[in-house]
Amino acid sequence: MFVATHFAVPFFVALAWTRRDQPRLRPLPRLVTATLCGLFGVLPDCLNVHSRLDERMNSTTHAVWPVLVLLALMPLLGLCLRRLPRVLVWGVPFAWLSHLALDAISGGIRPLYPRLGPVGAFYIHPEWWVPIDCVMLFALYLAYRQLILAMREPNGIPAPAPA
């Protein structure tokens, strides 16, 4: 999978989570929270840039160890910073885990690197990665556009288009 998909999956999950968990949350904090979760979905590839798919097999960023660290640190950070949204506390580890899951179904990872061998396969063939990313980019554009339009309205809900 490419960057847009790794960003979009945690972004949309966080966006839906904030809408369900905090329905009165204004559009800007909702956008910032979802964007931070999306960035953590891309972070494993940013921390270990790989030009070939087999290089991610020898990477600690594509193993479960960072997820375990985030699962330990984020709740502690949430306790220290009481205003930290619950969506971020649990969304950040989920974002990293979603990256691993997407990579597992698109070529495989070594989740217990350096111990265990590869897990996963090409369940999503590489020829579909670009079309999937294009759809994700379009969906992200629509979501950002909707949230930006909502920020312009006084009650945070975009006005319906004139008929």
C-alpha positions as CSV (number, residue, x, y, z in Angstrom):
1,M,0.0,0.0,0.0
2,F,1.0,3.6,-0.5
3,V,1.0,6.6,1.7
4,A,-2.6,7.8,1.0
5,T,-4.1,4.5,2.2
6,H,-1.9,4.4,5.3
7,F,-3.0,7.9,6.1
8,A,-6.7,7.6,5.2
9,V,-7.6,4.4,7.2
10,P,-6.7,5.8,10.6
11,F,-7.9,9.3,9.6
12,F,-11.4,8.1,8.8
13,V,-11.6,5.8,11.8
14,A,-10.6,8.8,14.1
15,L,-13.0,11.1,12.3
16,A,-15.9,8.6,12.8
17,W,-14.8,8.1,16.4
18,T,-14.8,11.8,17.3
19,R,-18.2,12.2,15.7
20,R,-19.6,9.3,17.8
21,D,-17.6,10.0,21.0
22,Q,-17.8,13.8,21.0
23,P,-20.7,14.9,18.8
24,R,-20.4,18.6,19.9
25,L,-16.7,18.8,19.1
26,R,-16.0,21.7,16.7
27,P,-14.7,20.9,13.2
28,L,-11.2,22.2,13.7
29,P,-10.3,20.0,16.7
30,R,-12.0,17.0,14.9
31,L,-9.8,17.7,11.8
32,V,-6.6,18.1,13.9
33,T,-7.3,14.9,15.8
34,A,-8.0,12.8,12.7
35,T,-5.0,14.3,10.9
36,L,-2.7,13.4,13.8
37,C,-4.0,9.8,13.7
38,G,-3.5,9.7,10.0
39,L,0.1,10.9,10.3
40,F,0.8,8.1,12.8
41,G,-0.5,5.7,10.2
42,V,2.3,6.9,7.8
43,L,5.0,7.1,10.4
44,P,6.4,3.6,10.1
45,D,7.3,4.3,6.5
46,C,8.8,7.7,7.3
47,L,11.0,6.3,10.1
48,N,12.3,3.5,7.9
49,V,12.2,4.4,4.3
50,H,12.3,1.4,2.1
51,S,12.6,1.3,-1.7
52,R,11.9,-2.5,-1.9
53,L,9.1,-4.4,-0.2
54,D,11.4,-7.0,1.2
55,E,13.3,-4.2,3.2
56,R,10.3,-3.8,5.4
57,M,10.8,-7.4,6.5
58,N,13.9,-6.3,8.3
59,S,12.5,-3.3,10.1
60,T,11.6,-2.7,13.7
61,T,9.1,-0.1,12.6
62,H,7.1,-2.8,10.8
63,A,6.9,-5.0,13.9
64,V,4.6,-4.9,16.8
65,W,7.2,-3.5,19.3
66,P,6.4,0.1,18.5
67,V,2.7,-0.6,18.9
68,L,3.3,-2.1,22.3
69,V,5.4,1.0,23.3
70,L,2.6,3.3,22.1
71,L,0.0,1.2,24.0
72,A,2.0,1.7,27.2
73,L,2.9,5.4,26.6
74,M,-0.3,6.9,25.2
75,P,-2.6,6.1,28.2
76,L,0.1,7.5,30.5
77,L,0.3,10.6,28.4
78,G,-3.5,10.8,28.5
79,L,-3.4,10.7,32.3
80,C,-0.7,13.4,32.5
81,L,-2.5,15.6,30.0
82,R,-6.1,15.3,31.0
83,R,-7.3,17.3,28.0
84,L,-5.8,14.8,25.6
85,P,-8.7,13.3,23.6
86,R,-9.4,9.6,24.1
87,V,-9.4,9.3,20.3
88,L,-5.7,10.2,20.3
89,V,-4.9,8.0,23.3
90,W,-6.2,4.9,21.5
91,G,-6.1,6.2,17.9
92,V,-2.3,6.6,17.7
93,P,-1.6,2.9,18.5
94,F,-4.4,1.9,16.2
95,A,-3.0,4.0,13.4
96,W,0.4,2.2,13.7
97,L,-1.4,-1.2,13.9
98,S,-3.5,-0.4,10.8
99,H,-0.3,0.4,8.9
100,L,1.0,-3.1,9.9
101,A,-2.2,-4.7,8.9
102,L,-2.3,-3.0,5.5
103,D,1.3,-4.0,4.9
104,A,0.5,-7.6,6.0
105,I,-2.2,-8.0,3.4
106,S,-0.1,-6.3,0.7
107,G,3.2,-8.3,0.8
108,G,3.7,-9.3,4.4
109,I,5.6,-8.1,7.5
110,R,7.7,-9.7,10.2
111,P,5.6,-8.8,13.3
112,L,8.0,-10.2,15.8
113,Y,11.2,-9.0,14.1
114,P,13.9,-10.4,14.4
115,R,12.3,-13.6,15.8
116,L,9.4,-14.7,13.7
117,G,9.4,-15.2,9.9
118,P,7.2,-13.3,7.5
119,V,3.4,-13.1,8.0
120,G,1.0,-12.1,5.3
121,A,1.1,-12.2,1.5
122,F,-0.1,-10.3,-1.5
123,Y,-3.8,-10.5,-0.8
124,I,-4.1,-7.1,-2.5
125,H,-2.0,-7.3,-5.7
126,P,0.4,-4.3,-6.3
127,E,-1.5,-3.4,-9.5
128,W,-4.4,-2.3,-7.3
129,W,-2.4,0.0,-5.0
130,V,-2.5,3.1,-7.2
131,P,-6.2,2.9,-7.9
132,I,-6.9,2.3,-4.2
133,D,-4.7,5.3,-3.3
134,C,-6.5,7.5,-5.9
135,V,-9.8,6.6,-4.3
136,M,-8.4,7.3,-0.9
137,L,-7.0,10.7,-2.0
138,F,-10.4,11.7,-3.4
139,A,-12.2,10.6,-0.2
140,L,-9.7,12.6,1.9
141,Y,-10.2,15.6,-0.3
142,L,-14.0,15.4,0.2
143,A,-13.6,14.9,4.0
144,Y,-11.2,17.9,4.3
145,R,-13.4,20.0,2.1
146,Q,-16.5,19.2,4.2
147,L,-14.7,20.0,7.5
148,I,-13.3,23.2,6.1
149,L,-16.8,24.3,5.0
150,A,-18.1,23.3,8.4
151,M,-15.5,25.6,10.0
152,R,-17.0,28.6,8.1
153,E,-20.5,28.1,9.5
154,P,-21.3,29.5,12.9
155,N,-22.8,26.3,14.3
156,G,-20.1,24.0,12.7
157,I,-22.5,22.4,10.3
158,P,-22.2,23.2,6.6
159,A,-25.3,24.8,5.1
160,P,-27.0,22.7,2.4
161,A,-26.4,23.7,-1.2
162,P,-29.0,25.8,-2.7
163,A,-31.5,23.9,-4.9
